[in-house]
Amino acid sequence: MIYLVALVLPPLALLIYGKVFQAIINLVIYILAWVVFIFSLFLGGSPGFVLWLIAALHAILAINDAKKNARAAGLRT
């Protein structure tokens, strides 16, 4: 379920997992993606989609890393 949130709203998914600094960086990329997408509607093409994909991939990888670290910490204790 968290991966679906990461695809739709990447900054929110990072905030849910407590990654505040990464969520702020991701929010900047996410807003930039929307701005570029809106301006690219007039030009044709979709570079905003690529930026959104980068933001979503960043969120998915950060959440996957957080889950992996939590599993590793649970095994060590």
PQR file with spaces between the fields and no chain letter, atoms N, CA, C, O and H, PARSE charges and radii, in Angstrom:
ATOM       1  N    MET     1       0.816   -1.196    0.000 -0.4000 1.5000
ATOM       2  CA   MET     1       0.000    0.000    0.000 -0.0000 2.0000
ATOM       3  C    MET     1       0.857    1.256    0.000  0.5500 1.7000
ATOM       4  O    MET     1       0.520    2.238   -0.662 -0.5500 1.4000
ATOM       5  N    ILE     2       1.966    1.232    0.740 -0.4000 1.5000
ATOM       6  CA   ILE     2       2.827    2.409    0.806 -0.0000 2.0000
ATOM       7  C    ILE     2       3.474    2.679   -0.548  0.5500 1.7000
ATOM       8  O    ILE     2       3.774    3.827   -0.878 -0.5500 1.4000
ATOM       9  H    ILE     2       2.239    0.434    1.278  0.4000 1.0000
ATOM      10  N    TYR     3       3.688    1.637   -1.323 -0.4000 1.5000
ATOM      11  CA   TYR     3       4.272    1.844   -2.652 -0.0000 2.0000
ATOM      12  C    TYR     3       3.280    2.525   -3.599  0.5500 1.7000
ATOM      13  O    TYR     3       3.687    3.277   -4.484 -0.5500 1.4000
ATOM      14  H    TYR     3       3.444    0.704   -1.055  0.4000 1.0000
ATOM      15  N    LEU     4       2.009    2.270   -3.419 -0.4000 1.5000
ATOM      16  CA   LEU     4       0.996    2.959   -4.210 -0.0000 2.0000
ATOM      17  C    LEU     4       0.968    4.450   -3.848  0.5500 1.7000
ATOM      18  O    LEU     4       0.860    5.306   -4.726 -0.5500 1.4000
ATOM      19  H    LEU     4       1.678    1.659   -2.699  0.4000 1.0000
ATOM      20  N    VAL     5       1.065    4.747   -2.563 -0.4000 1.5000
ATOM      21  CA   VAL     5       1.146    6.142   -2.131 -0.0000 2.0000
ATOM      22  C    VAL     5       2.410    6.788   -2.690  0.5500 1.7000
ATOM      23  O    VAL     5       2.393    7.956   -3.080 -0.5500 1.4000
ATOM      24  H    VAL     5       1.153    4.051   -1.849  0.4000 1.0000
ATOM      25  N    ALA     6       3.496    6.037   -2.730 -0.4000 1.5000
ATOM      26  CA   ALA     6       4.750    6.560   -3.266 -0.0000 2.0000
ATOM      27  C    ALA     6       4.640    6.867   -4.755  0.5500 1.7000
ATOM      28  O    ALA     6       5.314    7.773   -5.246 -0.5500 1.4000
ATOM      29  H    ALA     6       3.510    5.089   -2.414  0.4000 1.0000
ATOM      30  N    LEU     7       3.816    6.140   -5.471 -0.4000 1.5000
ATOM      31  CA   LEU     7       3.619    6.431   -6.890 -0.0000 2.0000
ATOM      32  C    LEU     7       2.754    7.667   -7.106  0.5500 1.7000
ATOM      33  O    LEU     7       3.017    8.464   -8.006 -0.5500 1.4000
ATOM      34  H    LEU     7       3.269    5.404   -5.072  0.4000 1.0000
ATOM      35  N    VAL     8       1.730    7.823   -6.287 -0.4000 1.5000
ATOM      36  CA   VAL     8       0.794    8.926   -6.476 -0.0000 2.0000
ATOM      37  C    VAL     8       1.287   10.213   -5.813  0.5500 1.7000
ATOM      38  O    VAL     8       1.302   11.268   -6.447 -0.5500 1.4000
ATOM      39  H    VAL     8       1.516    7.175   -5.555  0.4000 1.0000
ATOM      40  N    LEU     9       1.685   10.134   -4.552 -0.4000 1.5000
ATOM      41  CA   LEU     9       2.176   11.292   -3.796 -0.0000 2.0000
ATOM      42  C    LEU     9       3.495   10.939   -3.107  0.5500 1.7000
ATOM      43  O    LEU     9       3.505   10.619   -1.918 -0.5500 1.4000
ATOM      44  H    LEU     9       1.673    9.276   -4.038  0.4000 1.0000
ATOM      45  N    PRO    10       4.592   10.994   -3.836 -0.5600 1.5000
ATOM      46  CA   PRO    10       5.871   10.568   -3.278  0.2800 2.0000
ATOM      47  C    PRO    10       6.289   11.296   -1.990  0.5500 1.7000
ATOM      48  O    PRO    10       6.780   10.636   -1.074 -0.5500 1.4000
ATOM      49  N    PRO    11       6.117   12.627   -1.874 -0.5600 1.5000
ATOM      50  CA   PRO    11       6.529   13.274   -0.620  0.2800 2.0000
ATOM      51  C    PRO    11       5.734   12.792    0.596  0.5500 1.7000
ATOM      52  O    PRO    11       6.286   12.669    1.690 -0.5500 1.4000
ATOM      53  N    LEU    12       4.457   12.521    0.408 -0.4000 1.5000
ATOM      54  CA   LEU    12       3.640   12.032    1.511 -0.0000 2.0000
ATOM      55  C    LEU    12       4.108   10.659    1.980  0.5500 1.7000
ATOM      56  O    LEU    12       4.149   10.397    3.182 -0.5500 1.4000
ATOM      57  H    LEU    12       4.010   12.620   -0.481  0.4000 1.0000
ATOM      58  N    ALA    13       4.454    9.796    1.059 -0.4000 1.5000
ATOM      59  CA   ALA    13       4.938    8.464    1.429 -0.0000 2.0000
ATOM      60  C    ALA    13       6.231    8.562    2.234  0.5500 1.7000
ATOM      61  O    ALA    13       6.432    7.803    3.182 -0.5500 1.4000
ATOM      62  H    ALA    13       4.421   10.009    0.082  0.4000 1.0000
ATOM      63  N    LEU    14       7.101    9.489    1.862 -0.4000 1.5000
ATOM      64  CA   LEU    14       8.339    9.652    2.616 -0.0000 2.0000
ATOM      65  C    LEU    14       8.071   10.228    4.001  0.5500 1.7000
ATOM      66  O    LEU    14       8.744    9.856    4.962 -0.5500 1.4000
ATOM      67  H    LEU    14       6.938   10.106    1.092  0.4000 1.0000
ATOM      68  N    LEU    15       7.106   11.122    4.117 -0.4000 1.5000
ATOM      69  CA   LEU    15       6.745   11.653    5.436 -0.0000 2.0000
ATOM      70  C    LEU    15       6.152   10.572    6.330  0.5500 1.7000
ATOM      71  O    LEU    15       6.401   10.559    7.535 -0.5500 1.4000
ATOM      72  H    LEU    15       6.559   11.424    3.336  0.4000 1.0000
ATOM      73  N    ILE    16       5.374    9.671    5.754 -0.4000 1.5000
ATOM      74  CA   ILE    16       4.791    8.574    6.534 -0.0000 2.0000
ATOM      75  C    ILE    16       5.898    7.711    7.128  0.5500 1.7000
ATOM      76  O    ILE    16       5.765    7.219    8.249 -0.5500 1.4000
ATOM      77  H    ILE    16       5.172    9.682    4.774  0.4000 1.0000
ATOM      78  N    TYR    17       6.970    7.525    6.401 -0.4000 1.5000
ATOM      79  CA   TYR    17       8.081    6.714    6.884 -0.0000 2.0000
ATOM      80  C    TYR    17       9.092    7.503    7.702  0.5500 1.7000
ATOM      81  O    TYR    17      10.111    6.954    8.121 -0.5500 1.4000
ATOM      82  H    TYR    17       7.078    7.924    5.490  0.4000 1.0000
ATOM      83  N    GLY    18       8.824    8.778    7.933 -0.4000 1.5000
ATOM      84  CA   GLY    18       9.687    9.576    8.800 -0.0000 2.0000
ATOM      85  C    GLY    18      10.934   10.106    8.133  0.5500 1.7000
ATOM      86  O    GLY    18      11.867   10.519    8.821 -0.5500 1.4000
ATOM      87  H    GLY    18       7.997    9.224    7.593  0.4000 1.0000
ATOM      88  N    LYS    19      10.978   10.108    6.830 -0.4000 1.5000
ATOM      89  CA   LYS    19      12.120   10.634    6.081 -0.0000 2.0000
ATOM      90  C    LYS    19      11.835   12.092    5.710  0.5500 1.7000
ATOM      91  O    LYS    19      11.486   12.390    4.568 -0.5500 1.4000
ATOM      92  H    LYS    19      10.220    9.772    6.271  0.4000 1.0000
ATOM      93  N    VAL    20      11.987   13.000    6.687 -0.4000 1.5000
ATOM      94  CA   VAL    20      11.571   14.387    6.498 -0.0000 2.0000
ATOM      95  C    VAL    20      12.460   15.106    5.488  0.5500 1.7000
ATOM      96  O    VAL    20      11.950   15.766    4.583 -0.5500 1.4000
ATOM      97  H    VAL    20      12.271   12.758    7.614  0.4000 1.0000
ATOM      98  N    PHE    21      13.770   14.991    5.627 -0.4000 1.5000
ATOM      99  CA   PHE    21      14.686   15.684    4.717 -0.0000 2.0000
ATOM     100  C    PHE    21      14.508   15.193    3.283  0.5500 1.7000
ATOM     101  O    PHE    21      14.489   15.992    2.347 -0.5500 1.4000
ATOM     102  H    PHE    21      14.184   14.455    6.362  0.4000 1.0000
ATOM     103  N    GLN    22      14.380   13.900    3.117 -0.4000 1.5000
ATOM     104  CA   GLN    22      14.167   13.357    1.775 -0.0000 2.0000
ATOM     105  C    GLN    22      12.802   13.752    1.224  0.5500 1.7000
ATOM     106  O    GLN    22      12.642   13.922    0.016 -0.5500 1.4000
ATOM     107  H    GLN    22      14.396   13.251    3.877  0.4000 1.0000
ATOM     108  N    ALA    23      11.812   13.897    2.117 -0.4000 1.5000
ATOM     109  CA   ALA    23      10.487   14.328    1.679 -0.0000 2.0000
ATOM     110  C    ALA    23      10.520   15.767    1.169  0.5500 1.7000
ATOM     111  O    ALA    23       9.830   16.095    0.204 -0.5500 1.4000
ATOM     112  H    ALA    23      11.943   13.758    3.099  0.4000 1.0000
ATOM     113  N    ILE    24      11.315   16.629    1.807 -0.4000 1.5000
ATOM     114  CA   ILE    24      11.424   18.016    1.357 -0.0000 2.0000
ATOM     115  C    ILE    24      12.070   18.073   -0.022  0.5500 1.7000
ATOM     116  O    ILE    24      11.590   18.785   -0.905 -0.5500 1.4000
ATOM     117  H    ILE    24      11.876   16.362    2.591  0.4000 1.0000
ATOM     118  N    ILE    25      13.144   17.334   -0.209 -0.4000 1.5000
ATOM     119  CA   ILE    25      13.805   17.292   -1.518 -0.0000 2.0000
ATOM     120  C    ILE    25      12.851   16.726   -2.568  0.5500 1.7000
ATOM     121  O    ILE    25      12.774   17.233   -3.687 -0.5500 1.4000
ATOM     122  H    ILE    25      13.533   16.756    0.507  0.4000 1.0000
ATOM     123  N    ASN    26      12.134   15.680   -2.200 -0.4000 1.5000
ATOM     124  CA   ASN    26      11.190   15.068   -3.127 -0.0000 2.0000
ATOM     125  C    ASN    26      10.044   16.011   -3.439  0.5500 1.7000
ATOM     126  O    ASN    26       9.543   16.010   -4.563 -0.5500 1.4000
ATOM     127  H    ASN    26      12.197   15.268   -1.291  0.4000 1.0000
ATOM     128  N    LEU    27       9.616   16.812   -2.479 -0.4000 1.5000
ATOM     129  CA   LEU    27       8.551   17.772   -2.712 -0.0000 2.0000
ATOM     130  C    LEU    27       8.973   18.816   -3.736  0.5500 1.7000
ATOM     131  O    LEU    27       8.171   19.224   -4.576 -0.5500 1.4000
ATOM     132  H    LEU    27      10.023   16.812   -1.565  0.4000 1.0000
ATOM     133  N    VAL    28      10.231   19.248   -3.669 -0.4000 1.5000
ATOM     134  CA   VAL    28      10.737   20.208   -4.654 -0.0000 2.0000
ATOM     135  C    VAL    28      10.707   19.599   -6.058  0.5500 1.7000
ATOM     136  O    VAL    28      10.288   20.254   -7.013 -0.5500 1.4000
ATOM     137  H    VAL    28      10.882   18.916   -2.987  0.4000 1.0000
ATOM     138  N    ILE    29      11.146   18.360   -6.177 -0.4000 1.5000
ATOM     139  CA   ILE    29      11.127   17.678   -7.478 -0.0000 2.0000
ATOM     140  C    ILE    29       9.693   17.482   -7.948  0.5500 1.7000
ATOM     141  O    ILE    29       9.398   17.651   -9.131 -0.5500 1.4000
ATOM     142  H    ILE    29      11.486   17.829   -5.401  0.4000 1.0000
ATOM     143  N    TYR    30       8.804   17.127   -7.032 -0.4000 1.5000
ATOM     144  CA   TYR    30       7.399   16.873   -7.372 -0.0000 2.0000
ATOM     145  C    TYR    30       6.709   18.146   -7.861  0.5500 1.7000
ATOM     146  O    TYR    30       5.977   18.116   -8.849 -0.5500 1.4000
ATOM     147  H    TYR    30       9.044   16.989   -6.071  0.4000 1.0000
ATOM     148  N    ILE    31       6.941   19.259   -7.173 -0.4000 1.5000
ATOM     149  CA   ILE    31       6.354   20.537   -7.601 -0.0000 2.0000
ATOM     150  C    ILE    31       6.944   20.966   -8.940  0.5500 1.7000
ATOM     151  O    ILE    31       6.220   21.445   -9.814 -0.5500 1.4000
ATOM     152  H    ILE    31       7.536   19.283   -6.370  0.4000 1.0000
ATOM     153  N    LEU    32       8.250   20.798   -9.105 -0.4000 1.5000
ATOM     154  CA   LEU    32       8.887   21.126  -10.370 -0.0000 2.0000
ATOM     155  C    LEU    32       8.314   20.278  -11.505  0.5500 1.7000
ATOM     156  O    LEU    32       8.134   20.765  -12.621 -0.5500 1.4000
ATOM     157  H    LEU    32       8.838   20.410   -8.395  0.4000 1.0000
ATOM     158  N    ALA    33       8.029   19.016  -11.216 -0.4000 1.5000
ATOM     159  CA   ALA    33       7.442   18.141  -12.231 -0.0000 2.0000
ATOM     160  C    ALA    33       6.077   18.659  -12.671  0.5500 1.7000
ATOM     161  O    ALA    33       5.773   18.650  -13.864 -0.5500 1.4000
ATOM     162  H    ALA    33       8.175   18.620  -10.309  0.4000 1.0000
ATOM     163  N    TRP    34       5.259   19.105  -11.739 -0.4000 1.5000
ATOM     164  CA   TRP    34       3.947   19.633  -12.092 -0.0000 2.0000
ATOM     165  C    TRP    34       4.052   20.929  -12.875  0.5500 1.7000
ATOM     166  O    TRP    34       3.311   21.144  -13.834 -0.5500 1.4000
ATOM     167  H    TRP    34       5.506   19.112  -10.770  0.4000 1.0000
ATOM     168  N    VAL    35       4.976   21.796  -12.466 -0.4000 1.5000
ATOM     169  CA   VAL    35       5.153   23.059  -13.186 -0.0000 2.0000
ATOM     170  C    VAL    35       5.608   22.790  -14.618  0.5500 1.7000
ATOM     171  O    VAL    35       5.075   23.368  -15.564 -0.5500 1.4000
ATOM     172  H    VAL    35       5.578   21.622  -11.687  0.4000 1.0000
ATOM     173  N    VAL    36       6.585   21.919  -14.768 -0.4000 1.5000
ATOM     174  CA   VAL    36       7.084   21.585  -16.104 -0.0000 2.0000
ATOM     175  C    VAL    36       5.995   20.895  -16.916  0.5500 1.7000
ATOM     176  O    VAL    36       5.867   21.139  -18.115 -0.5500 1.4000
ATOM     177  H    VAL    36       7.018   21.449  -13.999  0.4000 1.0000
ATOM     178  N    PHE    37       5.214   20.040  -16.273 -0.4000 1.5000
ATOM     179  CA   PHE    37       4.135   19.353  -16.987 -0.0000 2.0000
ATOM     180  C    PHE    37       3.097   20.345  -17.506  0.5500 1.7000
ATOM     181  O    PHE    37       2.633   20.226  -18.640 -0.5500 1.4000
ATOM     182  H    PHE    37       5.318   19.842  -15.298  0.4000 1.0000
ATOM     183  N    ILE    38       2.735   21.319  -16.678 -0.4000 1.5000
ATOM     184  CA   ILE    38       1.742   22.310  -17.098 -0.0000 2.0000
ATOM     185  C    ILE    38       2.276   23.142  -18.262  0.5500 1.7000
ATOM     186  O    ILE    38       1.553   23.399  -19.224 -0.5500 1.4000
ATOM     187  H    ILE    38       3.112   21.415  -15.757  0.4000 1.0000
ATOM     188  N    PHE    39       3.544   23.565  -18.179 -0.4000 1.5000
ATOM     189  CA   PHE    39       4.111   24.339  -19.277 -0.0000 2.0000
ATOM     190  C    PHE    39       4.334   23.490  -20.522  0.5500 1.7000
ATOM     191  O    PHE    39       4.260   24.009  -21.635 -0.5500 1.4000
ATOM     192  H    PHE    39       4.132   23.355  -17.397  0.4000 1.0000
ATOM     193  N    SER    40       4.601   22.211  -20.363 -0.4000 1.5000
ATOM     194  CA   SER    40       4.843   21.364  -21.524 -0.0000 2.0000
ATOM     195  C    SER    40       3.559   21.008  -22.259  0.5500 1.7000
ATOM     196  O    SER    40       3.610   20.526  -23.390 -0.5500 1.4000
ATOM     197  H    SER    40       4.662   21.789  -19.459  0.4000 1.0000
ATOM     198  N    LEU    41       2.420   21.236  -21.640 -0.4000 1.5000
ATOM     199  CA   LEU    41       1.160   20.994  -22.348 -0.0000 2.0000
ATOM     200  C    LEU    41       1.044   21.908  -23.562  0.5500 1.7000
ATOM     201  O    LEU    41       0.454   21.540  -24.578 -0.5500 1.4000
ATOM     202  H    LEU    41       2.378   21.627  -20.721  0.4000 1.0000
ATOM     203  N    PHE    42       1.615   23.107  -23.441 -0.4000 1.5000
ATOM     204  CA   PHE    42       1.571   24.050  -24.551 -0.0000 2.0000
ATOM     205  C    PHE    42       2.619   23.725  -25.613  0.5500 1.7000
ATOM     206  O    PHE    42       2.451   24.094  -26.775 -0.5500 1.4000
ATOM     207  H    PHE    42       2.094   23.406  -22.616  0.4000 1.0000
ATOM     208  N    LEU    43       3.677   23.054  -25.239 -0.4000 1.5000
ATOM     209  CA   LEU    43       4.777   22.774  -26.157 -0.0000 2.0000
ATOM     210  C    LEU    43       4.694   21.379  -26.779  0.5500 1.7000
ATOM     211  O    LEU    43       5.323   21.119  -27.804 -0.5500 1.4000
ATOM     212  H    LEU    43       3.815   22.755  -24.295  0.4000 1.0000
ATOM     213  N    GLY    44       3.940   20.505  -26.177 -0.4000 1.5000
ATOM     214  CA   GLY    44       3.913   19.112  -26.621 -0.0000 2.0000
ATOM     215  C    GLY    44       5.018   18.339  -25.921  0.5500 1.7000
ATOM     216  O    GLY    44       6.018   18.926  -25.507 -0.5500 1.4000
ATOM     217  H    GLY    44       3.429   20.717  -25.344  0.4000 1.0000
ATOM     218  N    GLY    45       4.856   17.074  -25.787 -0.4000 1.5000
ATOM     219  CA   GLY    45       5.840   16.279  -25.067 -0.0000 2.0000
ATOM     220  C    GLY    45       5.535   16.293  -23.578  0.5500 1.7000
ATOM     221  O    GLY    45       4.614   16.976  -23.129 -0.5500 1.4000
ATOM     222  H    GLY    45       4.044   16.597  -26.123  0.4000 1.0000
ATOM     223  N    SER    46       6.313   15.536  -22.818 -0.4000 1.5000
ATOM     224  CA   SER    46       6.028   15.479  -21.389 -0.0000 2.0000
ATOM     225  C    SER    46       7.299   15.298  -20.555  0.5500 1.7000
ATOM     226  O    SER    46       7.505   14.231  -19.977 -0.5500 1.4000
ATOM     227  H    SER    46       7.061   14.981  -23.182  0.4000 1.0000
ATOM     228  N    PRO    47       8.146   16.313  -20.484 -0.5600 1.5000
ATOM     229  CA   PRO    47       9.306   16.198  -19.587  0.2800 2.0000
ATOM     230  C    PRO    47       8.884   16.224  -18.118  0.5500 1.7000
ATOM     231  O    PRO    47       9.638   15.772  -17.256 -0.5500 1.4000
ATOM     232  N    GLY    48       7.692   16.746  -17.819 -0.4000 1.5000
ATOM     233  CA   GLY    48       7.190   16.731  -16.449 -0.0000 2.0000
ATOM     234  C    GLY    48       6.938   15.316  -15.966  0.5500 1.7000
ATOM     235  O    GLY    48       7.110   15.017  -14.784 -0.5500 1.4000
ATOM     236  H    GLY    48       7.080   17.113  -18.519  0.4000 1.0000
ATOM     237  N    PHE    49       6.529   14.442  -16.881 -0.4000 1.5000
ATOM     238  CA   PHE    49       6.312   13.042  -16.522 -0.0000 2.0000
ATOM     239  C    PHE    49       7.620   12.389  -16.090  0.5500 1.7000
ATOM     240  O    PHE    49       7.637   11.575  -15.167 -0.5500 1.4000
ATOM     241  H    PHE    49       6.389   14.684  -17.841  0.4000 1.0000
ATOM     242  N    VAL    50       8.700   12.740  -16.747 -0.4000 1.5000
ATOM     243  CA   VAL    50      10.006   12.179  -16.394 -0.0000 2.0000
ATOM     244  C    VAL    50      10.415   12.631  -14.988  0.5500 1.7000
ATOM     245  O    VAL    50      10.930   11.834  -14.205 -0.5500 1.4000
ATOM     246  H    VAL    50       8.687   13.401  -17.497  0.4000 1.0000
ATOM     247  N    LEU    51      10.186   13.906  -14.670 -0.4000 1.5000
ATOM     248  CA   LEU    51      10.499   14.401  -13.332 -0.0000 2.0000
ATOM     249  C    LEU    51       9.621   13.728  -12.284  0.5500 1.7000
ATOM     250  O    LEU    51      10.099   13.397  -11.199 -0.5500 1.4000
ATOM     251  H    LEU    51       9.768   14.554  -15.307  0.4000 1.0000
ATOM     252  N    TRP    52       8.351   13.524  -12.594 -0.4000 1.5000
ATOM     253  CA   TRP    52       7.458   12.842  -11.671 -0.0000 2.0000
ATOM     254  C    TRP    52       7.924   11.397  -11.458  0.5500 1.7000
ATOM     255  O    TRP    52       7.870   10.876  -10.344 -0.5500 1.4000
ATOM     256  H    TRP    52       7.963   13.793  -13.475  0.4000 1.0000
ATOM     257  N    LEU    53       8.375   10.767  -12.527 -0.4000 1.5000
ATOM     258  CA   LEU    53       8.876    9.403  -12.430 -0.0000 2.0000
ATOM     259  C    LEU    53      10.124    9.347  -11.554  0.5500 1.7000
ATOM     260  O    LEU    53      10.299    8.401  -10.786 -0.5500 1.4000
ATOM     261  H    LEU    53       8.418   11.190  -13.432  0.4000 1.0000
ATOM     262  N    ILE    54      10.986   10.346  -11.662 -0.4000 1.5000
ATOM     263  CA   ILE    54      12.180   10.416  -10.811 -0.0000 2.0000
ATOM     264  C    ILE    54      11.776   10.563   -9.352  0.5500 1.7000
ATOM     265  O    ILE    54      12.344    9.902   -8.483 -0.5500 1.4000
ATOM     266  H    ILE    54      10.844   11.115  -12.285  0.4000 1.0000
ATOM     267  N    ALA    55      10.793   11.428   -9.071 -0.4000 1.5000
ATOM     268  CA   ALA    55      10.328   11.623   -7.695 -0.0000 2.0000
ATOM     269  C    ALA    55       9.724   10.336   -7.137  0.5500 1.7000
ATOM     270  O    ALA    55       9.986    9.971   -5.991 -0.5500 1.4000
ATOM     271  H    ALA    55      10.331   11.965   -9.777  0.4000 1.0000
ATOM     272  N    ALA    56       8.921    9.652   -7.940 -0.4000 1.5000
ATOM     273  CA   ALA    56       8.295    8.408   -7.493 -0.0000 2.0000
ATOM     274  C    ALA    56       9.344    7.321   -7.267  0.5500 1.7000
ATOM     275  O    ALA    56       9.273    6.589   -6.280 -0.5500 1.4000
ATOM     276  H    ALA    56       8.708    9.948   -8.871  0.4000 1.0000
ATOM     277  N    LEU    57      10.301    7.212   -8.160 -0.4000 1.5000
ATOM     278  CA   LEU    57      11.360    6.214   -8.001 -0.0000 2.0000
ATOM     279  C    LEU    57      12.206    6.500   -6.766  0.5500 1.7000
ATOM     280  O    LEU    57      12.588    5.578   -6.047 -0.5500 1.4000
ATOM     281  H    LEU    57      10.359    7.807   -8.962  0.4000 1.0000
ATOM     282  N    HIS    58      12.497    7.769   -6.521 -0.4000 1.5000
ATOM     283  CA   HIS    58      13.251    8.149   -5.325 -0.0000 2.0000
ATOM     284  C    HIS    58      12.497    7.740   -4.060  0.5500 1.7000
ATOM     285  O    HIS    58      13.098    7.215   -3.122 -0.5500 1.4000
ATOM     286  H    HIS    58      12.187    8.518   -7.105  0.4000 1.0000
ATOM     287  N    ALA    59      11.201    7.976   -4.031 -0.4000 1.5000
ATOM     288  CA   ALA    59      10.396    7.619   -2.865 -0.0000 2.0000
ATOM     289  C    ALA    59      10.349    6.102   -2.672  0.5500 1.7000
ATOM     290  O    ALA    59      10.474    5.613   -1.549 -0.5500 1.4000
ATOM     291  H    ALA    59      10.713    8.402   -4.792  0.4000 1.0000
ATOM     292  N    ILE    60      10.172    5.369   -3.751 -0.4000 1.5000
ATOM     293  CA   ILE    60      10.109    3.904   -3.649 -0.0000 2.0000
ATOM     294  C    ILE    60      11.433    3.338   -3.150  0.5500 1.7000
ATOM     295  O    ILE    60      11.446    2.456   -2.291 -0.5500 1.4000
ATOM     296  H    ILE    60      10.071    5.766   -4.663  0.4000 1.0000
ATOM     297  N    LEU    61      12.537    3.837   -3.677 -0.4000 1.5000
ATOM     298  CA   LEU    61      13.835    3.339   -3.241 -0.0000 2.0000
ATOM     299  C    LEU    61      14.127    3.702   -1.790  0.5500 1.7000
ATOM     300  O    LEU    61      14.696    2.894   -1.055 -0.5500 1.4000
ATOM     301  H    LEU    61      12.526    4.553   -4.375  0.4000 1.0000
ATOM     302  N    ALA    62      13.745    4.910   -1.368 -0.4000 1.5000
ATOM     303  CA   ALA    62      13.974    5.320    0.026 -0.0000 2.0000
ATOM     304  C    ALA    62      13.133    4.485    0.986  0.5500 1.7000
ATOM     305  O    ALA    62      13.612    4.104    2.054 -0.5500 1.4000
ATOM     306  H    ALA    62      13.283    5.566   -1.965  0.4000 1.0000
ATOM     307  N    ILE    63      11.890    4.197    0.620 -0.4000 1.5000
ATOM     308  CA   ILE    63      11.030    3.374    1.475 -0.0000 2.0000
ATOM     309  C    ILE    63      11.540    1.938    1.517  0.5500 1.7000
ATOM     310  O    ILE    63      11.534    1.307    2.574 -0.5500 1.4000
ATOM     311  H    ILE    63      11.501    4.506   -0.248  0.4000 1.0000
ATOM     312  N    ASN    64      11.975    1.426    0.386 -0.4000 1.5000
ATOM     313  CA   ASN    64      12.532    0.077    0.352 -0.0000 2.0000
ATOM     314  C    ASN    64      13.772   -0.015    1.229  0.5500 1.7000
ATOM     315  O    ASN    64      13.966   -1.011    1.926 -0.5500 1.4000
ATOM     316  H    ASN    64      11.980    1.938   -0.473  0.4000 1.0000
ATOM     317  N    ASP    65      14.615    1.016    1.201 -0.4000 1.5000
ATOM     318  CA   ASP    65      15.810    1.041    2.040 -0.0000 2.0000
ATOM     319  C    ASP    65      15.440    1.111    3.519  0.5500 1.7000
ATOM     320  O    ASP    65      16.068    0.451    4.347 -0.5500 1.4000
ATOM     321  H    ASP    65      14.457    1.825    0.635  0.4000 1.0000
ATOM     322  N    ALA    66      14.429    1.904    3.854 -0.4000 1.5000
ATOM     323  CA   ALA    66      13.994    2.007    5.251 -0.0000 2.0000
ATOM     324  C    ALA    66      13.450    0.667    5.751  0.5500 1.7000
ATOM     325  O    ALA    66      13.713    0.272    6.887 -0.5500 1.4000
ATOM     326  H    ALA    66      13.919    2.440    3.181  0.4000 1.0000
ATOM     327  N    LYS    67      12.698   -0.025    4.906 -0.4000 1.5000
ATOM     328  CA   LYS    67      12.183   -1.337    5.291 -0.0000 2.0000
ATOM     329  C    LYS    67      13.317   -2.349    5.468  0.5500 1.7000
ATOM     330  O    LYS    67      13.303   -3.162    6.392 -0.5500 1.4000
ATOM     331  H    LYS    67      12.485    0.296    3.983  0.4000 1.0000
ATOM     332  N    LYS    68      14.296   -2.282    4.568 -0.4000 1.5000
ATOM     333  CA   LYS    68      15.437   -3.193    4.661 -0.0000 2.0000
ATOM     334  C    LYS    68      16.231   -2.930    5.936  0.5500 1.7000
ATOM     335  O    LYS    68      16.651   -3.873    6.607 -0.5500 1.4000
ATOM     336  H    LYS    68      14.307   -1.621    3.817  0.4000 1.0000
ATOM     337  N    ASN    69      16.440   -1.665    6.275 -0.4000 1.5000
ATOM     338  CA   ASN    69      17.164   -1.326    7.500 -0.0000 2.0000
ATOM     339  C    ASN    69      16.391   -1.758    8.741  0.5500 1.7000
ATOM     340  O    ASN    69      16.994   -2.201    9.719 -0.5500 1.4000
ATOM     341  H    ASN    69      16.098   -0.899    5.730  0.4000 1.0000
ATOM     342  N    ALA    70      15.071   -1.638    8.716 -0.4000 1.5000
ATOM     343  CA   ALA    70      14.263   -2.058    9.858 -0.0000 2.0000
ATOM     344  C    ALA    70      14.334   -3.575   10.041  0.5500 1.7000
ATOM     345  O    ALA    70      14.402   -4.069   11.167 -0.5500 1.4000
ATOM     346  H    ALA    70      14.582   -1.279    7.921  0.4000 1.0000
ATOM     347  N    ARG    71      14.317   -4.306    8.931 -0.4000 1.5000
ATOM     348  CA   ARG    71      14.440   -5.761    9.018 -0.0000 2.0000
ATOM     349  C    ARG    71      15.804   -6.169    9.547  0.5500 1.7000
ATOM     350  O    ARG    71      15.913   -7.097   10.349 -0.5500 1.4000
ATOM     351  H    ARG    71      14.261   -3.905    8.017  0.4000 1.0000
ATOM     352  N    ALA    72      16.853   -5.472    9.095 -0.4000 1.5000
ATOM     353  CA   ALA    72      18.205   -5.801    9.551 -0.0000 2.0000
ATOM     354  C    ALA    72      18.377   -5.463   11.038  0.5500 1.7000
ATOM     355  O    ALA    72      19.036   -6.202   11.769 -0.5500 1.4000
ATOM     356  H    ALA    72      16.765   -4.718    8.443  0.4000 1.0000
ATOM     357  N    ALA    73      17.798   -4.370   11.474 -0.4000 1.5000
ATOM     358  CA   ALA    73      17.889   -3.995   12.891 -0.0000 2.0000
ATOM     359  C    ALA    73      17.119   -4.988   13.749  0.5500 1.7000
ATOM     360  O    ALA    73      17.521   -5.280   14.875 -0.5500 1.4000
ATOM     361  H    ALA    73      17.263   -3.770   10.880  0.4000 1.0000
ATOM     362  N    GLY    74      16.026   -5.503   13.231 -0.4000 1.5000
ATOM     363  CA   GLY    74      15.249   -6.498   13.983 -0.0000 2.0000
ATOM     364  C    GLY    74      15.972   -7.820   14.101  0.5500 1.7000
ATOM     365  O    GLY    74      15.803   -8.527   15.094 -0.5500 1.4000
ATOM     366  H    GLY    74      15.699   -5.266   12.316  0.4000 1.0000
ATOM     367  N    LEU    75      16.761   -8.164   13.128 -0.4000 1.5000
ATOM     368  CA   LEU    75      17.502   -9.423   13.172 -0.0000 2.0000
ATOM     369  C    LEU    75      18.707   -9.339   14.112  0.5500 1.7000
ATOM     370  O    LEU    75      19.110  -10.349   14.689 -0.5500 1.4000
ATOM     371  H    LEU    75      16.898   -7.589   12.321  0.4000 1.0000
ATOM     372  N    ARG    76      19.277   -8.162   14.269 -0.4000 1.5000
ATOM     373  CA   ARG    76      20.460   -8.006   15.100 -0.0000 2.0000
ATOM     374  C    ARG    76      20.142   -8.022   16.590  0.5500 1.7000
ATOM     375  O    ARG    76      21.001   -8.369   17.401 -0.5500 1.4000
ATOM     376  H    ARG    76      18.950   -7.341   13.800  0.4000 1.0000
ATOM     377  N    THR    77      18.926   -7.654   16.958 -0.4000 1.5000
ATOM     378  CA   THR    77      18.604   -7.563   18.386 -0.0000 2.0000
ATOM     379  C    THR    77      18.270   -8.882   18.991  0.5500 1.7000
ATOM     380  O    THR    77      17.980   -8.958   20.185 -0.5500 1.4000
ATOM     381  H    THR    77      18.228   -7.373   16.299  0.4000 1.0000
